Structure formats: C-alpha cells, structure tokens
C-alpha cells in the first residue's frame, strides 16, 4: 500500500492543531486542570500562537492570577509578544464548542504528534542534503547523516542511561560526593527530620535553611558548597502560615541573623517562603498524580534553582496517605526537582518514652528507608539515625538551645555507643557529686 506522504503530514498537522485548541480551551475555562500548563514548553507546540500563549499562561499561574482570554492578552502585551489577532484568537479558543477538556493524556498525545512532525522535517532536511550532494557530484557521507539523525532523536527522547556522566567522573578522577553541609546534608537528596511535638523541629530546620542560604557552617558540619562570586544560595521553605506565621518567622529570623551576623534583608531575598497550604500529590482513579502546586514548585525551581527545599510539616504538604507505595511515588516526584530536601515530620505517639535510637517516623517504613538520611531531634540531642554516604551513622550531637539558637561544643558527632559509655560514666560521677555531661562532651 502506497502512502501519500503529503496527505499524511497535512492530517498530522491538523491533529496537532485540534489538540492545541483542546489544551487552550481547557486552560482558559477550567482552572482545576491548570497543572497541565506546567507539563508543557514552547517546544511542545506547532502553532506560533500556542508557543506565545503557553508562556503567558505559565506566568499568570506563577502569580496566582486568573487565566482568561483577557488576562492572557494583557500578559502578552506586558511581555511585548502580543499580535493584532491575539485577542480575537483567545476569545475564539475560550468559547470553542466542538472540543473536549484536556488532561495529562492529551499533553502526552500533543508531545508525541509534535515529535513525529519534527522527525519528518528532519528527514526532509537530510534528504535535501543528499540531493545537493548528488547535484554537486559530491560523495554522500552516509555515516555523518545517520549520526546527525540519531543525535536529533536522542535529544528529543528521555535519556534513561547516563553512563556518560559516570565516564566523566572516572576520567576526571572525580569521586567525591557533593555535600551542602559535609557528611550531613547531601546535594540533590532527600533527608527526613523527625521528632516529638515540641522538639523545636521547625526552629532547627529554619536555622539549617538560613545557614544554607548564607553558606555558613551548621553546628559541627562545614558548609562546603561555596561558589566563588556567589554570596548567597537560594533555599525554599514550604510551610503553611498556621504552622509558622509571619510574626514567629520574623522573630526567629531576626534573632538568628543577629547571632550569625547576617543582614536579614539579604537573607529574605534568597530564603523564599512558600506559605500556601496546598498538596503536592492527589489520588485519582488512575493513581497518584502531581497537583498544580507541584508543577508551580517545579517551575519555581527552574527559575531560582534552589540548593535546598524544606517542607514543614510533610503531613500537611504531601497530599496523600504516607503508605509505603505512596512514599515511593512522592520521592520519585521530589527527585525530579533536582535539589536537596529536608522533610520535617512527626513521630507516632507510641514512641513517647522510648530511647531516641528506637523511635520511628509516622507513616510507612519506606519514608525513612528510602531517604538518604534520617535525623531525630529530642530534647538536647540530635540523633543521626542513618546517613548512607556519611561516616556519621548512628551518631549523636549534643545540643544547646539558647536565645532561640542551636549550638554545640562538639567538633564532630559521636557514635551512640561512645555516648552511652560516657553517660554511664557521668552517672557514676554524679553519684560522687561531680562532673556533668556538657563538660565530658566538650
């Protein structure tokens, strides 16, 4: 059967245009479906108007503004990319009748169709090169044409195998891990900080966030990710106002900045608080899906490239029950943001009275098992229960909390068995009426 190539391409372009109409009809009318905007980029569209409209819509969503034909047109004008026909086109899209509401599947179909069209155009381009070689009586370099086409295909497809990165590390003898705080917080990894109610987990996490922003050491962990010419790093702190309102945060930041000799105005330019109480994931009939809020965070990550994101508390932000299968999905989506995470979490009430080394986190066991590290805060101790790539595993840091600031006299964490031995000696000393735990730790 002979295929009419021109007819097939014409039909493919018509299909793409219809899917584009469906997507913009949905974005202009159904705000609950706006997360699909974050799944798209200008490269995913065929029509010129669509490439411009998606930029305007994404800008409006970041600003939490209403998306309508009028607001999109105003944003196009504000960005200097409006055309005379845009207002009429937007009205036409918003009032389209013979179309369907788009979802994530529609986005996948659009991307597939556009990839097919681009592949066909690339083949036409290579065919033209062959014809020019024939006309000029040149040799046809088949290998280079094949390489060019396969490079094009690879650039459009997801790359699941990244051996080139491993090879570069071997060739450069670059085997050291990328830590934010050495042997404590690893770049682009997930860490869990848990503790009982009232353990000051939020205050502890806030101090970590400020030190990461200012590129300063935290407790006995050196900041080792300093960049020449860059004074501050960007850090996101996701927490509802009902958990940490502006008055409490202002008070704590003021005290911490005074103690660390930092300018609070400069810190607040880079320590970005996201205080909208929304969920990252939602449970649909087809399974666990990311929400619009997740895609907003993803877009902000592309814009600000934060070194770390603190989520405090995890139970308020996750959006799904923390069962083992849901935790794996949550972690997969978080890792797509390519930054370090500190997840502030609670311990179950059943752990009250247990030794710090025997406590757990609420939810499935995978919450701590799949995390790179788990830290537990209890009274005047920080327990490093696990930290897979650090020598500090089942180690303890003795803390002081004075004037709303955490500190330690230790120069490095101590192994829990060593601490137990010290505590045993301290008890003996106390019976004799002398000695204190702080003196022995020092």
HELIX and SHEET records of a PDB file:
HELIX    1   1 UNK A    5  UNK A   29  1                                  25    
HELIX    2   2 UNK A   31  UNK A   39  5                                   9    
HELIX    3   3 UNK A   42  UNK A   44  5                                   3    
HELIX    4   4 UNK A   48  UNK A   62  1                                  15    
HELIX    5   5 UNK A   69  UNK A   78  1                                  10    
HELIX    6   6 UNK A   86  UNK A   94  1                                   9    
HELIX    7   7 UNK A  104  UNK A  135  1                                  32    
HELIX    8   8 UNK A  142  UNK A  156  1                                  15    
HELIX    9   9 UNK A  163  UNK A  171  1                                   9    
HELIX   10  10 UNK A  201  UNK A  214  1                                  14    
HELIX   11  11 UNK A  246  UNK A  260  1                                  15    
HELIX   12  12 UNK A  264  UNK A  270  1                                   7    
HELIX   13  13 UNK A  292  UNK A  304  1                                  13    
HELIX   14  14 UNK A  314  UNK A  317  1                                   4    
HELIX   15  15 UNK A  324  UNK A  335  1                                  12    
HELIX   16  16 UNK A  349  UNK A  351  5                                   3    
HELIX   17  17 UNK A  356  UNK A  358  5                                   3    
HELIX   18  18 UNK A  366  UNK A  369  1                                   4    
HELIX   19  19 UNK A  416  UNK A  432  1                                  17    
HELIX   20  20 UNK A  437  UNK A  441  1                                   5    
SHEET    1   A 2 UNK A 179  UNK A 181  0                                        
SHEET    2   A 2 UNK A 185  UNK A 186 -1                                        
SHEET    1   B 9 UNK A 271  UNK A 274  0                                        
SHEET    2   B 9 UNK A 235  UNK A 238  1                                        
SHEET    3   B 9 UNK A 308  UNK A 312  1                                        
SHEET    4   B 9 UNK A 340  UNK A 346  1                                        
SHEET    5   B 9 UNK A 190  UNK A 195  1                                        
SHEET    6   B 9 UNK A 373  UNK A 378  1                                        
SHEET    7   B 9 UNK A 381  UNK A 387 -1                                        
SHEET    8   B 9 UNK A 395  UNK A 398 -1                                        
SHEET    9   B 9 UNK A 414  UNK A 415 -1                                        
SHEET    1   C 2 UNK A 281  UNK A 284  0                                        
SHEET    2   C 2 UNK A 287  UNK A 290 -1                                        
SHEET    1   D 2 UNK A 400  UNK A 402  0                                        
SHEET    2   D 2 UNK A 405  UNK A 407 -1                                        
END                                                                             
